[in-house]
Every structure is written in structure tokens, then in C-alpha cells.
């Protein structure tokens, strides 16, 4: 198994399972979700027609997807940096 394959597995495991539990217990995340819910309610009450709702939904979905990709890439980079740091420390002790 290559380093990249192992990193991909670790990122998937950490961001899909453990992260969800962490966010459920995070006050700051819950506050952000509450703000999001209010914003969605306001958007729903705005009286948009079907085509407008579809355009807004598409825009929000693409932003959501971009942020998910961004977050996973950032997590992977941080994990890779941590592994590299540990490797350098171990090499310096040999």
C-alpha cells in the first residue's frame, strides 16, 4: 500500500465517522448550524419561484461540495505534515 493510499484511508475514516460525532458535541458547530437553519428558513419565506429555488439550491450545493473537498484536502495535508514531522524527528534520533 502506498503512502497516498494510506492517507486517503485515514482521511476517510477520520472525516466521515469521528468528525460527525465531534461536530454533534461541538457548541460552536451547533451554533453555526442554527444560524444556517435560520438563513434557510428566511430563504424559504422569500417567495422564490421554482426556477429561482433551483438556482439557489444548486449554488448552495456547489458551495457545500467545495467546502467538503477543501476540508478533506486540508485535513489530508495536515496529516501528511504530521507524518513528515514525526519521520524527521525519528530520523534525527538514529
mmCIF file as gemmi writes it, N, C-alpha and C atoms, coordinates in Angstrom:
data_model
loop_
_atom_site.group_PDB
_atom_site.id
_atom_site.type_symbol
_atom_site.label_atom_id
_atom_site.label_alt_id
_atom_site.label_comp_id
_atom_site.label_asym_id
_atom_site.label_entity_id
_atom_site.label_seq_id
_atom_site.pdbx_PDB_ins_code
_atom_site.Cartn_x
_atom_site.Cartn_y
_atom_site.Cartn_z
_atom_site.occupancy
_atom_site.B_iso_or_equiv
_atom_site.pdbx_formal_charge
_atom_site.auth_seq_id
_atom_site.auth_asym_id
_atom_site.pdbx_PDB_model_num
ATOM 1 N N . UNK Axp A 1 ? 0.855 -1.173 0 1 0 ? 1 A 1
ATOM 2 C CA . UNK Axp A 1 ? 0 0 0 1 0 ? 1 A 1
ATOM 3 C C . UNK Axp A 1 ? 0.902 1.238 0 1 0 ? 1 A 1
ATOM 4 N N . UNK Axp A 2 ? 0.553 2.191 -0.842 1 0 ? 2 A 1
ATOM 5 C CA . UNK Axp A 2 ? 1.362 3.408 -0.917 1 0 ? 2 A 1
ATOM 6 C C . UNK Axp A 2 ? 0.991 4.38 0.192 1 0 ? 2 A 1
ATOM 7 N N . UNK Axp A 3 ? 1.859 5.357 0.41 1 0 ? 3 A 1
ATOM 8 C CA . UNK Axp A 3 ? 1.597 6.393 1.414 1 0 ? 3 A 1
ATOM 9 C C . UNK Axp A 3 ? 0.317 7.155 1.075 1 0 ? 3 A 1
ATOM 10 N N . UNK Axp A 4 ? 0.126 7.49 -0.2 1 0 ? 4 A 1
ATOM 11 C CA . UNK Axp A 4 ? -1.08 8.215 -0.617 1 0 ? 4 A 1
ATOM 12 C C . UNK Axp A 4 ? -2.343 7.403 -0.362 1 0 ? 4 A 1
ATOM 13 N N . UNK Axp A 5 ? -2.286 6.114 -0.639 1 0 ? 5 A 1
ATOM 14 C CA . UNK Axp A 5 ? -3.451 5.255 -0.395 1 0 ? 5 A 1
ATOM 15 C C . UNK Axp A 5 ? -3.763 5.188 1.095 1 0 ? 5 A 1
ATOM 16 N N . UNK Axp A 6 ? -2.727 5.07 1.911 1 0 ? 6 A 1
ATOM 17 C CA . UNK Axp A 6 ? -2.927 5.028 3.354 1 0 ? 6 A 1
ATOM 18 C C . UNK Axp A 6 ? -3.497 6.35 3.86 1 0 ? 6 A 1
ATOM 19 N N . UNK Axp A 7 ? -2.976 7.466 3.367 1 0 ? 7 A 1
ATOM 20 C CA . UNK Axp A 7 ? -3.507 8.776 3.768 1 0 ? 7 A 1
ATOM 21 C C . UNK Axp A 7 ? -4.974 8.912 3.375 1 0 ? 7 A 1
ATOM 22 N N . UNK Axp A 8 ? -5.321 8.447 2.182 1 0 ? 8 A 1
ATOM 23 C CA . UNK Axp A 8 ? -6.721 8.512 1.743 1 0 ? 8 A 1
ATOM 24 C C . UNK Axp A 8 ? -7.628 7.717 2.681 1 0 ? 8 A 1
ATOM 25 N N . UNK Axp A 9 ? -7.185 6.557 3.106 1 0 ? 9 A 1
ATOM 26 C CA . UNK Axp A 9 ? -7.969 5.728 4.03 1 0 ? 9 A 1
ATOM 27 C C . UNK Axp A 9 ? -8.123 6.432 5.375 1 0 ? 9 A 1
ATOM 28 N N . UNK Axp A 10 ? -7.033 6.966 5.901 1 0 ? 10 A 1
ATOM 29 C CA . UNK Axp A 10 ? -7.085 7.667 7.186 1 0 ? 10 A 1
ATOM 30 C C . UNK Axp A 10 ? -8.005 8.887 7.124 1 0 ? 10 A 1
ATOM 31 N N . UNK Axp A 11 ? -7.906 9.657 6.059 1 0 ? 11 A 1
ATOM 32 C CA . UNK Axp A 11 ? -8.762 10.836 5.91 1 0 ? 11 A 1
ATOM 33 C C . UNK Axp A 11 ? -10.227 10.43 5.877 1 0 ? 11 A 1
ATOM 34 N N . UNK Axp A 12 ? -10.545 9.4 5.107 1 0 ? 12 A 1
ATOM 35 C CA . UNK Axp A 12 ? -11.936 8.944 5.007 1 0 ? 12 A 1
ATOM 36 C C . UNK Axp A 12 ? -12.464 8.494 6.36 1 0 ? 12 A 1
ATOM 37 N N . UNK Axp A 13 ? -11.675 7.715 7.081 1 0 ? 13 A 1
ATOM 38 C CA . UNK Axp A 13 ? -12.097 7.209 8.391 1 0 ? 13 A 1
ATOM 39 C C . UNK Axp A 13 ? -12.322 8.351 9.382 1 0 ? 13 A 1
ATOM 40 N N . UNK Axp A 14 ? -11.399 9.294 9.428 1 0 ? 14 A 1
ATOM 41 C CA . UNK Axp A 14 ? -11.476 10.371 10.414 1 0 ? 14 A 1
ATOM 42 C C . UNK Axp A 14 ? -12.545 11.399 10.067 1 0 ? 14 A 1
ATOM 43 N N . UNK Axp A 15 ? -12.73 11.703 8.795 1 0 ? 15 A 1
ATOM 44 C CA . UNK Axp A 15 ? -13.666 12.769 8.434 1 0 ? 15 A 1
ATOM 45 C C . UNK Axp A 15 ? -15.098 12.285 8.3 1 0 ? 15 A 1
ATOM 46 N N . UNK Axp A 16 ? -15.302 10.993 8.135 1 0 ? 16 A 1
ATOM 47 C CA . UNK Axp A 16 ? -16.668 10.517 7.975 1 0 ? 16 A 1
ATOM 48 C C . UNK Axp A 16 ? -17.287 9.984 9.25 1 0 ? 16 A 1
ATOM 49 N N . UNK Axp A 17 ? -16.505 9.422 10.129 1 0 ? 17 A 1
ATOM 50 C CA . UNK Axp A 17 ? -17.08 8.839 11.334 1 0 ? 17 A 1
ATOM 51 C C . UNK Axp A 17 ? -16.852 9.69 12.558 1 0 ? 17 A 1
ATOM 52 N N . UNK Axp A 18 ? -15.61 9.835 12.927 1 0 ? 18 A 1
ATOM 53 C CA . UNK Axp A 18 ? -15.258 10.519 14.161 1 0 ? 18 A 1
ATOM 54 C C . UNK Axp A 18 ? -15.614 12.005 14.098 1 0 ? 18 A 1
ATOM 55 N N . UNK Axp A 19 ? -15.426 12.618 12.951 1 0 ? 19 A 1
ATOM 56 C CA . UNK Axp A 19 ? -15.739 14.04 12.809 1 0 ? 19 A 1
ATOM 57 C C . UNK Axp A 19 ? -17.218 14.311 13.055 1 0 ? 19 A 1
ATOM 58 N N . UNK Axp A 20 ? -18.076 13.445 12.541 1 0 ? 20 A 1
ATOM 59 C CA . UNK Axp A 20 ? -19.515 13.633 12.738 1 0 ? 20 A 1
ATOM 60 C C . UNK Axp A 20 ? -19.872 13.642 14.222 1 0 ? 20 A 1
ATOM 61 N N . UNK Axp A 21 ? -19.292 12.734 14.97 1 0 ? 21 A 1
ATOM 62 C CA . UNK Axp A 21 ? -19.556 12.685 16.414 1 0 ? 21 A 1
ATOM 63 C C . UNK Axp A 21 ? -19.023 13.94 17.105 1 0 ? 21 A 1
ATOM 64 N N . UNK Axp A 22 ? -17.836 14.358 16.731 1 0 ? 22 A 1
ATOM 65 C CA . UNK Axp A 22 ? -17.248 15.567 17.303 1 0 ? 22 A 1
ATOM 66 C C . UNK Axp A 22 ? -18.139 16.783 17.045 1 0 ? 22 A 1
ATOM 67 N N . UNK Axp A 23 ? -18.646 16.906 15.83 1 0 ? 23 A 1
ATOM 68 C CA . UNK Axp A 23 ? -19.494 18.052 15.485 1 0 ? 23 A 1
ATOM 69 C C . UNK Axp A 23 ? -20.829 18.029 16.227 1 0 ? 23 A 1
ATOM 70 N N . UNK Axp A 24 ? -21.37 16.843 16.458 1 0 ? 24 A 1
ATOM 71 C CA . UNK Axp A 24 ? -22.618 16.741 17.225 1 0 ? 24 A 1
ATOM 72 C C . UNK Axp A 24 ? -22.449 17.313 18.627 1 0 ? 24 A 1
ATOM 73 N N . UNK Axp A 25 ? -21.242 17.223 19.168 1 0 ? 25 A 1
ATOM 74 C CA . UNK Axp A 25 ? -20.973 17.69 20.521 1 0 ? 25 A 1
ATOM 75 C C . UNK Axp A 25 ? -20.304 19.065 20.58 1 0 ? 25 A 1
ATOM 76 N N . UNK Axp A 26 ? -20.136 19.702 19.445 1 0 ? 26 A 1
ATOM 77 C CA . UNK Axp A 26 ? -19.459 20.995 19.389 1 0 ? 26 A 1
ATOM 78 C C . UNK Axp A 26 ? -20.467 22.144 19.483 1 0 ? 26 A 1
ATOM 79 N N . UNK Axp A 27 ? -20.334 22.958 20.528 1 0 ? 27 A 1
ATOM 80 C CA . UNK Axp A 27 ? -21.247 24.094 20.695 1 0 ? 27 A 1
ATOM 81 C C . UNK Axp A 27 ? -21.108 25.089 19.553 1 0 ? 27 A 1
ATOM 82 N N . UNK Axp A 28 ? -19.877 25.356 19.115 1 0 ? 28 A 1
ATOM 83 C CA . UNK Axp A 28 ? -19.682 26.333 18.045 1 0 ? 28 A 1
ATOM 84 C C . UNK Axp A 28 ? -20.265 25.827 16.725 1 0 ? 28 A 1
ATOM 85 N N . UNK Axp A 29 ? -20.132 24.534 16.459 1 0 ? 29 A 1
ATOM 86 C CA . UNK Axp A 29 ? -20.713 23.982 15.239 1 0 ? 29 A 1
ATOM 87 C C . UNK Axp A 29 ? -22.239 24.009 15.315 1 0 ? 29 A 1
ATOM 88 N N . UNK Axp A 30 ? -22.779 23.661 16.465 1 0 ? 30 A 1
ATOM 89 C CA . UNK Axp A 30 ? -24.227 23.681 16.628 1 0 ? 30 A 1
ATOM 90 C C . UNK Axp A 30 ? -24.782 25.101 16.474 1 0 ? 30 A 1
ATOM 91 N N . UNK Axp A 31 ? -24.044 26.096 16.98 1 0 ? 31 A 1
ATOM 92 C CA . UNK Axp A 31 ? -24.456 27.493 16.814 1 0 ? 31 A 1
ATOM 93 C C . UNK Axp A 31 ? -24.426 27.878 15.338 1 0 ? 31 A 1
ATOM 94 N N . UNK Axp A 32 ? -23.393 27.458 14.629 1 0 ? 32 A 1
ATOM 95 C CA . UNK Axp A 32 ? -23.301 27.745 13.197 1 0 ? 32 A 1
ATOM 96 C C . UNK Axp A 32 ? -24.445 27.081 12.433 1 0 ? 32 A 1
ATOM 97 N N . UNK Axp A 33 ? -24.781 25.858 12.809 1 0 ? 33 A 1
ATOM 98 C CA . UNK Axp A 33 ? -25.894 25.167 12.157 1 0 ? 33 A 1
ATOM 99 C C . UNK Axp A 33 ? -27.225 25.849 12.445 1 0 ? 33 A 1
ATOM 100 N N . UNK Axp A 34 ? -27.364 26.382 13.643 1 0 ? 34 A 1
ATOM 101 C CA . UNK Axp A 34 ? -28.58 27.113 13.989 1 0 ? 34 A 1
ATOM 102 C C . UNK Axp A 34 ? -28.716 28.356 13.106 1 0 ? 34 A 1
ATOM 103 N N . UNK Axp A 35 ? -27.612 29.068 12.917 1 0 ? 35 A 1
ATOM 104 C CA . UNK Axp A 35 ? -27.632 30.234 12.023 1 0 ? 35 A 1
ATOM 105 C C . UNK Axp A 35 ? -27.988 29.817 10.603 1 0 ? 35 A 1
ATOM 106 N N . UNK Axp A 36 ? -27.428 28.707 10.176 1 0 ? 36 A 1
ATOM 107 C CA . UNK Axp A 36 ? -27.711 28.189 8.836 1 0 ? 36 A 1
ATOM 108 C C . UNK Axp A 36 ? -29.196 27.845 8.688 1 0 ? 36 A 1
ATOM 109 N N . UNK Axp A 37 ? -29.739 27.184 9.692 1 0 ? 37 A 1
ATOM 110 C CA . UNK Axp A 37 ? -31.159 26.826 9.653 1 0 ? 37 A 1
ATOM 111 C C . UNK Axp A 37 ? -32.043 28.069 9.55 1 0 ? 37 A 1
ATOM 112 N N . UNK Axp A 38 ? -31.702 29.111 10.317 1 0 ? 38 A 1
ATOM 113 C CA . UNK Axp A 38 ? -32.468 30.36 10.255 1 0 ? 38 A 1
ATOM 114 C C . UNK Axp A 38 ? -32.371 30.994 8.879 1 0 ? 38 A 1
ATOM 115 N N . UNK Axp A 39 ? -31.172 30.991 8.306 1 0 ? 39 A 1
ATOM 116 C CA . UNK Axp A 39 ? -30.982 31.561 6.972 1 0 ? 39 A 1
ATOM 117 C C . UNK Axp A 39 ? -31.799 30.787 5.942 1 0 ? 39 A 1
ATOM 118 N N . UNK Axp A 40 ? -31.843 29.47 6.063 1 0 ? 40 A 1
ATOM 119 C CA . UNK Axp A 40 ? -32.634 28.655 5.137 1 0 ? 40 A 1
ATOM 120 C C . UNK Axp A 40 ? -34.128 28.931 5.287 1 0 ? 40 A 1
ATOM 121 N N . UNK Axp A 41 ? -34.575 29.13 6.517 1 0 ? 41 A 1
ATOM 122 C CA . UNK Axp A 41 ? -35.987 29.467 6.751 1 0 ? 41 A 1
ATOM 123 C C . UNK Axp A 41 ? -36.321 30.812 6.104 1 0 ? 41 A 1
ATOM 124 N N . UNK Axp A 42 ? -35.435 31.795 6.245 1 0 ? 42 A 1
ATOM 125 C CA . UNK Axp A 42 ? -35.64 33.103 5.622 1 0 ? 42 A 1
ATOM 126 C C . UNK Axp A 42 ? -35.678 32.983 4.101 1 0 ? 42 A 1
ATOM 127 N N . UNK Axp A 43 ? -34.799 32.168 3.571 1 0 ? 43 A 1
ATOM 128 C CA . UNK Axp A 43 ? -34.768 31.954 2.121 1 0 ? 43 A 1
ATOM 129 C C . UNK Axp A 43 ? -36.06 31.297 1.657 1 0 ? 43 A 1
ATOM 130 N N . UNK Axp A 44 ? -36.536 30.334 2.414 1 0 ? 44 A 1
ATOM 131 C CA . UNK Axp A 44 ? -37.786 29.651 2.07 1 0 ? 44 A 1
ATOM 132 C C . UNK Axp A 44 ? -38.967 30.627 2.094 1 0 ? 44 A 1
ATOM 133 N N . UNK Axp A 45 ? -38.948 31.548 3.047 1 0 ? 45 A 1
ATOM 134 C CA . UNK Axp A 45 ? -40.035 32.52 3.181 1 0 ? 45 A 1
ATOM 135 C C . UNK Axp A 45 ? -39.943 33.655 2.163 1 0 ? 45 A 1
ATOM 136 N N . UNK Axp A 46 ? -38.865 33.711 1.403 1 0 ? 46 A 1
ATOM 137 C CA . UNK Axp A 46 ? -38.657 34.818 0.463 1 0 ? 46 A 1
ATOM 138 C C . UNK Axp A 46 ? -39.596 34.768 -0.742 1 0 ? 46 A 1
ATOM 139 N N . UNK Axp A 47 ? -40.261 33.651 -0.935 1 0 ? 47 A 1
ATOM 140 C CA . UNK Axp A 47 ? -41.235 33.563 -2.017 1 0 ? 47 A 1
ATOM 141 C C . UNK Axp A 47 ? -40.62 33.382 -3.393 1 0 ? 47 A 1
ATOM 142 N N . UNK Axp A 48 ? -39.527 32.665 -3.468 1 0 ? 48 A 1
ATOM 143 C CA . UNK Axp A 48 ? -38.888 32.425 -4.761 1 0 ? 48 A 1
ATOM 144 C C . UNK Axp A 48 ? -39.72 31.452 -5.588 1 0 ? 48 A 1
ATOM 145 N N . UNK Axp A 49 ? -39.68 31.637 -6.894 1 0 ? 49 A 1
ATOM 146 C CA . UNK Axp A 49 ? -40.384 30.684 -7.755 1 0 ? 49 A 1
ATOM 147 C C . UNK Axp A 49 ? -39.515 29.434 -7.925 1 0 ? 49 A 1
ATOM 148 N N . UNK Axp A 50 ? -40.041 28.44 -8.604 1 0 ? 50 A 1
ATOM 149 C CA . UNK Axp A 50 ? -39.349 27.155 -8.738 1 0 ? 50 A 1
ATOM 150 C C . UNK Axp A 50 ? -37.963 27.263 -9.346 1 0 ? 50 A 1
ATOM 151 N N . UNK Axp A 51 ? -37.839 28.049 -10.408 1 0 ? 51 A 1
ATOM 152 C CA . UNK Axp A 51 ? -36.552 28.19 -11.084 1 0 ? 51 A 1
ATOM 153 C C . UNK Axp A 51 ? -35.549 28.909 -10.182 1 0 ? 51 A 1
ATOM 154 N N . UNK Axp A 52 ? -36.01 29.907 -9.448 1 0 ? 52 A 1
ATOM 155 C CA . UNK Axp A 52 ? -35.131 30.626 -8.522 1 0 ? 52 A 1
ATOM 156 C C . UNK Axp A 52 ? -34.675 29.716 -7.385 1 0 ? 52 A 1
ATOM 157 N N . UNK Axp A 53 ? -35.62 28.938 -6.836 1 0 ? 53 A 1
ATOM 158 C CA . UNK Axp A 53 ? -35.258 27.991 -5.77 1 0 ? 53 A 1
ATOM 159 C C . UNK Axp A 53 ? -34.221 26.992 -6.262 1 0 ? 53 A 1
ATOM 160 N N . UNK Axp A 54 ? -34.398 26.516 -7.471 1 0 ? 54 A 1
ATOM 161 C CA . UNK Axp A 54 ? -33.462 25.549 -8.045 1 0 ? 54 A 1
ATOM 162 C C . UNK Axp A 54 ? -32.062 26.174 -8.205 1 0 ? 54 A 1
ATOM 163 N N . UNK Axp A 55 ? -32.013 27.423 -8.655 1 0 ? 55 A 1
ATOM 164 C CA . UNK Axp A 55 ? -30.728 28.104 -8.829 1 0 ? 55 A 1
ATOM 165 C C . UNK Axp A 55 ? -30.033 28.308 -7.483 1 0 ? 55 A 1
ATOM 166 N N . UNK Axp A 56 ? -30.794 28.712 -6.464 1 0 ? 56 A 1
ATOM 167 C CA . UNK Axp A 56 ? -30.215 28.907 -5.129 1 0 ? 56 A 1
ATOM 168 C C . UNK Axp A 56 ? -29.751 27.568 -4.568 1 0 ? 56 A 1
ATOM 169 N N . UNK Axp A 57 ? -30.568 26.536 -4.716 1 0 ? 57 A 1
ATOM 170 C CA . UNK Axp A 57 ? -30.205 25.214 -4.222 1 0 ? 57 A 1
ATOM 171 C C . UNK Axp A 57 ? -28.933 24.714 -4.9 1 0 ? 57 A 1
ATOM 172 N N . UNK Axp A 58 ? -28.83 24.923 -6.207 1 0 ? 58 A 1
ATOM 173 C CA . UNK Axp A 58 ? -27.637 24.499 -6.931 1 0 ? 58 A 1
ATOM 174 C C . UNK Axp A 58 ? -26.407 25.257 -6.442 1 0 ? 58 A 1
ATOM 175 N N . UNK Axp A 59 ? -26.539 26.567 -6.253 1 0 ? 59 A 1
ATOM 176 C CA . UNK Axp A 59 ? -25.406 27.365 -5.767 1 0 ? 59 A 1
ATOM 177 C C . UNK Axp A 59 ? -24.969 26.906 -4.38 1 0 ? 59 A 1
ATOM 178 N N . UNK Axp A 60 ? -25.925 26.683 -3.481 1 0 ? 60 A 1
ATOM 179 C CA . UNK Axp A 60 ? -25.583 26.225 -2.131 1 0 ? 60 A 1
ATOM 180 C C . UNK Axp A 60 ? -24.967 24.829 -2.154 1 0 ? 60 A 1
ATOM 181 N N . UNK Axp A 61 ? -25.469 23.972 -3.017 1 0 ? 61 A 1
ATOM 182 C CA . UNK Axp A 61 ? -24.925 22.616 -3.115 1 0 ? 61 A 1
ATOM 183 C C . UNK Axp A 61 ? -23.482 22.632 -3.604 1 0 ? 61 A 1
ATOM 184 N N . UNK Axp A 62 ? -23.184 23.494 -4.578 1 0 ? 62 A 1
ATOM 185 C CA . UNK Axp A 62 ? -21.811 23.555 -5.081 1 0 ? 62 A 1
ATOM 186 C C . UNK Axp A 62 ? -20.87 24.149 -4.036 1 0 ? 62 A 1
ATOM 187 N N . UNK Axp A 63 ? -21.341 25.128 -3.267 1 0 ? 63 A 1
ATOM 188 C CA . UNK Axp A 63 ? -20.516 25.679 -2.185 1 0 ? 63 A 1
ATOM 189 C C . UNK Axp A 63 ? -20.251 24.6 -1.148 1 0 ? 63 A 1
ATOM 190 N N . UNK Axp A 64 ? -21.274 23.866 -0.792 1 0 ? 64 A 1
ATOM 191 C CA . UNK Axp A 64 ? -21.147 22.777 0.18 1 0 ? 64 A 1
ATOM 192 C C . UNK Axp A 64 ? -20.117 21.751 -0.291 1 0 ? 64 A 1
ATOM 193 N N . UNK Axp A 65 ? -20.213 21.374 -1.551 1 0 ? 65 A 1
ATOM 194 C CA . UNK Axp A 65 ? -19.281 20.394 -2.104 1 0 ? 65 A 1
ATOM 195 C C . UNK Axp A 65 ? -17.85 20.941 -2.096 1 0 ? 65 A 1
ATOM 196 N N . UNK Axp A 66 ? -17.683 22.193 -2.495 1 0 ? 66 A 1
ATOM 197 C CA . UNK Axp A 66 ? -16.347 22.804 -2.492 1 0 ? 66 A 1
ATOM 198 C C . UNK Axp A 66 ? -15.755 22.813 -1.088 1 0 ? 66 A 1
ATOM 199 N N . UNK Axp A 67 ? -16.561 23.156 -0.097 1 0 ? 67 A 1
ATOM 200 C CA . UNK Axp A 67 ? -16.066 23.201 1.276 1 0 ? 67 A 1
ATOM 201 C C . UNK Axp A 67 ? -15.717 21.807 1.801 1 0 ? 67 A 1
ATOM 202 N N . UNK Axp A 68 ? -16.471 20.796 1.372 1 0 ? 68 A 1
ATOM 203 C CA . UNK Axp A 68 ? -16.166 19.427 1.775 1 0 ? 68 A 1
ATOM 204 C C . UNK Axp A 68 ? -14.831 18.977 1.173 1 0 ? 68 A 1
ATOM 205 N N . UNK Axp A 69 ? -14.626 19.285 -0.102 1 0 ? 69 A 1
ATOM 206 C CA . UNK Axp A 69 ? -13.366 18.94 -0.764 1 0 ? 69 A 1
ATOM 207 C C . UNK Axp A 69 ? -12.217 19.708 -0.128 1 0 ? 69 A 1
ATOM 208 N N . UNK Axp A 70 ? -12.432 20.993 0.141 1 0 ? 70 A 1
ATOM 209 C CA . UNK Axp A 70 ? -11.421 21.845 0.772 1 0 ? 70 A 1
ATOM 210 C C . UNK Axp A 70 ? -11.04 21.304 2.152 1 0 ? 70 A 1
ATOM 211 N N . UNK Axp A 71 ? -12.043 20.965 2.945 1 0 ? 71 A 1
ATOM 212 C CA . UNK Axp A 71 ? -11.8 20.449 4.29 1 0 ? 71 A 1
ATOM 213 C C . UNK Axp A 71 ? -11.029 19.14 4.264 1 0 ? 71 A 1
ATOM 214 N N . UNK Axp A 72 ? -11.406 18.235 3.364 1 0 ? 72 A 1
ATOM 215 C CA . UNK Axp A 72 ? -10.708 16.954 3.263 1 0 ? 72 A 1
ATOM 216 C C . UNK Axp A 72 ? -9.266 17.156 2.813 1 0 ? 72 A 1
ATOM 217 N N . UNK Axp A 73 ? -9.056 18.069 1.868 1 0 ? 73 A 1
ATOM 218 C CA . UNK Axp A 73 ? -7.696 18.345 1.396 1 0 ? 73 A 1
ATOM 219 C C . UNK Axp A 73 ? -6.852 18.959 2.52 1 0 ? 73 A 1
ATOM 220 N N . UNK Axp A 74 ? -7.437 19.871 3.275 1 0 ? 74 A 1
ATOM 221 C CA . UNK Axp A 74 ? -6.716 20.488 4.394 1 0 ? 74 A 1
ATOM 222 C C . UNK Axp A 74 ? -6.382 19.468 5.466 1 0 ? 74 A 1
ATOM 223 N N . UNK Axp A 75 ? -7.313 18.593 5.766 1 0 ? 75 A 1
ATOM 224 C CA . UNK Axp A 75 ? -7.072 17.549 6.762 1 0 ? 75 A 1
ATOM 225 C C . UNK Axp A 75 ? -5.957 16.624 6.287 1 0 ? 75 A 1
ATOM 226 N N . UNK Axp A 76 ? -6.015 16.238 5.027 1 0 ? 76 A 1
ATOM 227 C CA . UNK Axp A 76 ? -5.003 15.341 4.46 1 0 ? 76 A 1
ATOM 228 C C . UNK Axp A 76 ? -3.627 15.998 4.495 1 0 ? 76 A 1
ATOM 229 N N . UNK Axp A 77 ? -3.562 17.266 4.142 1 0 ? 77 A 1
ATOM 230 C CA . UNK Axp A 77 ? -2.295 17.987 4.162 1 0 ? 77 A 1
ATOM 231 C C . UNK Axp A 77 ? -1.736 18.051 5.582 1 0 ? 77 A 1
ATOM 232 N N . UNK Axp A 78 ? -2.586 18.346 6.555 1 0 ? 78 A 1
ATOM 233 C CA . UNK Axp A 78 ? -2.147 18.391 7.945 1 0 ? 78 A 1
ATOM 234 C C . UNK Axp A 78 ? -1.667 17.041 8.438 1 0 ? 78 A 1
ATOM 235 N N . UNK Axp A 79 ? -2.379 15.994 8.056 1 0 ? 79 A 1
ATOM 236 C CA . UNK Axp A 79 ? -1.985 14.642 8.435 1 0 ? 79 A 1
ATOM 237 C C . UNK Axp A 79 ? -0.64 14.298 7.804 1 0 ? 79 A 1
ATOM 238 N N . UNK Axp A 80 ? -0.477 14.624 6.542 1 0 ? 80 A 1
ATOM 239 C CA . UNK Axp A 80 ? 0.782 14.378 5.842 1 0 ? 80 A 1
ATOM 240 C C . UNK Axp A 80 ? 1.924 15.16 6.504 1 0 ? 80 A 1
ATOM 241 N N . UNK Axp A 81 ? 1.678 16.409 6.869 1 0 ? 81 A 1
ATOM 242 C CA . UNK Axp A 81 ? 2.693 17.208 7.558 1 0 ? 81 A 1
ATOM 243 C C . UNK Axp A 81 ? 3.072 16.576 8.896 1 0 ? 81 A 1
ATOM 244 N N . UNK Axp A 82 ? 2.086 16.082 9.625 1 0 ? 82 A 1
ATOM 245 C CA . UNK Axp A 82 ? 2.351 15.436 10.909 1 0 ? 82 A 1
ATOM 246 C C . UNK Axp A 82 ? 3.196 14.19 10.744 1 0 ? 82 A 1
ATOM 247 N N . UNK Axp A 83 ? 2.888 13.392 9.744 1 0 ? 83 A 1
ATOM 248 C CA . UNK Axp A 83 ? 3.667 12.184 9.476 1 0 ? 83 A 1
ATOM 249 C C . UNK Axp A 83 ? 5.097 12.57 9.098 1 0 ? 83 A 1
ATOM 250 N N . UNK Axp A 84 ? 5.238 13.574 8.272 1 0 ? 84 A 1
ATOM 251 C CA . UNK Axp A 84 ? 6.568 14.03 7.849 1 0 ? 84 A 1
ATOM 252 C C . UNK Axp A 84 ? 7.377 14.54 9.042 1 0 ? 84 A 1
ATOM 253 N N . UNK Axp A 85 ? 6.724 15.264 9.94 1 0 ? 85 A 1
ATOM 254 C CA . UNK Axp A 85 ? 7.395 15.768 11.134 1 0 ? 85 A 1
ATOM 255 C C . UNK Axp A 85 ? 7.878 14.624 12.025 1 0 ? 85 A 1
ATOM 256 N N . UNK Axp A 86 ? 7.023 13.661 12.26 1 0 ? 86 A 1
ATOM 257 C CA . UNK Axp A 86 ? 7.412 12.504 13.078 1 0 ? 86 A 1
ATOM 258 C C . UNK Axp A 86 ? 8.564 11.763 12.4 1 0 ? 86 A 1
ATOM 259 N N . UNK Axp A 87 ? 8.499 11.596 11.095 1 0 ? 87 A 1
ATOM 260 C CA . UNK Axp A 87 ? 9.56 10.918 10.355 1 0 ? 87 A 1
ATOM 261 C C . UNK Axp A 87 ? 10.894 11.652 10.522 1 0 ? 87 A 1
ATOM 262 N N . UNK Axp A 88 ? 10.878 12.98 10.398 1 0 ? 88 A 1
ATOM 263 C CA . UNK Axp A 88 ? 12.099 13.771 10.547 1 0 ? 88 A 1
ATOM 264 C C . UNK Axp A 88 ? 12.665 13.661 11.972 1 0 ? 88 A 1
ATOM 265 N N . UNK Axp A 89 ? 11.789 13.671 12.96 1 0 ? 89 A 1
ATOM 266 C CA . UNK Axp A 89 ? 12.236 13.514 14.349 1 0 ? 89 A 1
ATOM 267 C C . UNK Axp A 89 ? 12.88 12.143 14.554 1 0 ? 89 A 1
ATOM 268 N N . UNK Axp A 90 ? 12.234 11.113 14.04 1 0 ? 90 A 1
ATOM 269 C CA . UNK Axp A 90 ? 12.777 9.762 14.175 1 0 ? 90 A 1
ATOM 270 C C . UNK Axp A 90 ? 14.117 9.634 13.461 1 0 ? 90 A 1
ATOM 271 N N . UNK Axp A 91 ? 14.236 10.21 12.281 1 0 ? 91 A 1
ATOM 272 C CA . UNK Axp A 91 ? 15.491 10.134 11.53 1 0 ? 91 A 1
ATOM 273 C C . UNK Axp A 91 ? 16.622 10.841 12.28 1 0 ? 91 A 1
ATOM 274 N N . UNK Axp A 92 ? 16.296 11.958 12.931 1 0 ? 92 A 1
ATOM 275 C CA . UNK Axp A 92 ? 17.34 12.717 13.629 1 0 ? 92 A 1
ATOM 276 C C . UNK Axp A 92 ? 17.861 11.973 14.866 1 0 ? 92 A 1
ATOM 277 N N . UNK Axp A 93 ? 17.093 11.045 15.371 1 0 ? 93 A 1
ATOM 278 C CA . UNK Axp A 93 ? 17.493 10.286 16.556 1 0 ? 93 A 1
ATOM 279 C C . UNK Axp A 93 ? 18.304 9.05 16.216 1 0 ? 93 A 1
ATOM 280 N N . UNK Axp A 94 ? 18.332 8.699 14.942 1 0 ? 94 A 1
ATOM 281 C CA . UNK Axp A 94 ? 19.067 7.483 14.537 1 0 ? 94 A 1
ATOM 282 C C . UNK Axp A 94 ? 20.533 7.766 14.331 1 0 ? 94 A 1
